[in-house]
Amino acid sequence: MIQVNQKLPDVTFSLRQNGEASNPTTDDLFANKKVVLFAVPGAFTPTCSNAHLPGYVALADKFEAKGVDQIICVAVNDAFVMEAWGKSQNAEHIMMLADGGAAFTQAIGLDTDTGTFGGVRSGRYAMLVEDGVVKVLNIEKPKEFEVSDAESMLALV
């Protein structure tokens, strides 16, 4: 599993913004930037939609005021689902990043297999990444939501 002070692995993601598709790499997203990345088990799921993403939407301006260049939400969903979920949550200040094949999630060791419920998914976590290096890593215990929320991360930025 990835640790604090380790560089993120080189992975290519899927992204849809404003109806346009792209495939940014880890370097594109994190090089020379201060980024808060948080991961959810799935778009449109209860805790993710009712608390996790909305917290970051509500505090996006406060993260920016603290020098955060980008807030990224990642899930093991496809880019169309992530774009639709972002629109439904008014998340225009959050990059809704798709890790469709779970390459990133597995490379950092934060994957979980939900079996027939949904297959390989991400565990719930949040991290502060500076120039591609993890500076803060808050990993939730299964079925908990206490350390990866926006308020907790804002206090650590």
N, C-alpha and C positions, 0 to 999 in steps of 0.2 A: 504494500500500500504506500502511496505517496506520503512524504513527510515534509514538515516545515523545512525550508532552505533547499529543497530539491526543485529542479527545473521541470516544468510540465513536459510531457512527451510530445513529440511531433505527430500531430494528427490532422486530418482534413475533415471538416464539418460540412453540414448543409445548412443553408440559411436562405430564407425568403423574407425580403423586406420590400414593402410597397409593390408587391406582385412580381418582383425581380428575384431570380435565383442566383446564388453564388456559392462557392465552396472555399471559404476562408480556412487557412491553416492556423495552427496554434501560434506560429510566429506572427501572422497577420493580426491576430486578435490581441496578443499580449506583449509583443516587443515594444520596449520604450513606453509602456503604459502602466498605470495603476488601475487595476481591475478588481471588482468584486464579482466573483463567480459563485452562483448558488445552483444547486441541482435538486431536482424533484423526481420522485418516482414516475410521475406521469402527468401530462397535461390533462386538464379538465377533471382531475380527481379532487376529492373533498378538501383535504388539508391544503393541498397545493393551490387550489382555486379560492378557498375561503380565507386563507391566512398567509401562506408563504409568499406567493407572488404579490398579492395586494400590499403587503408590508413594504416591499421594495418599491412598488409604484408610488406609495404615499411618501416615502422618504428619499426618493431619487434626488431631489434638490439638495437635501442635507448631505448626501454622499458627494455630490458635485462640489458643494461648498468646502468639503474636506479634501478636495484634490483628486477624487476618483474620476478617472477618464471615462470609464464605461462600467455599467452593471450588466452582467450576462446571466441569463437563466438558461440552463441546459437540461435536457431530458432525452431519454432514449425513446424518441418519437420522430416522425418524419417532419420535414420542414414545413409542409402544408399545415399539419396539425399545430405546430408551434406558432406559425404565423396567425392562424385562426384564433388560437387561445390568447395570444397577445392582444389581438384586436378586441376580443370579447372582454378583456380585463383592462382596457385602456392603458396598455403598457407601452406607449410610444417611446418612453425614455429607457426601456429595457431591451437589450438585444435578446431575442428569443431564438436560441441556437439549438439545432437538431443534431443529436448524436445517434442517428438512425440505426446504425449497425452496432452500437455500443463500443466502438473502437476506443474512444477516449475513456469512457467509464471503466472499461476493463483494463486499459493500460495504466490507469492510476489506482486500480485495485479497489474501487468503490462500487462494484457491481453486486447485484443480488439476483438470484434466479427465483422468480415467482411461479415457475412451473406453468401450468395451463392457464393461470390467471392472466399472465401478460408476458411470460418469458423473461429474458434478461432485462433488468431495469437498473436504474441508478439508485444507490442509497441516497438519503437526504443529507446534504452537507452544504457548507458555505466556506469559501476561502478568499483571502486577500492575496492577489498575485501582483508582484511588481517586477516588470521587465521579464516576465515568464517564469519567475521564481516564487514559490509558495511562501508567504510570510506569516499567514494565519490560516489554520485549518480547524474548522469546527464540524465534527461529524456527529450526527444524531444516532442515538441508540434506536434499534427497531421500534417502530410505532410511537416514537416520541418526536416532539417539536419544541425544543427548548434552547438550542445553541446556534442554529443556522438561520434564525429569523433576522429580519432587517435591523431591529433595535439592538440585538446582541452584536451584530457585525459593525453597525455604526459606531458603537462604543470602542471598537478595536481598530478602527481605521486611523 
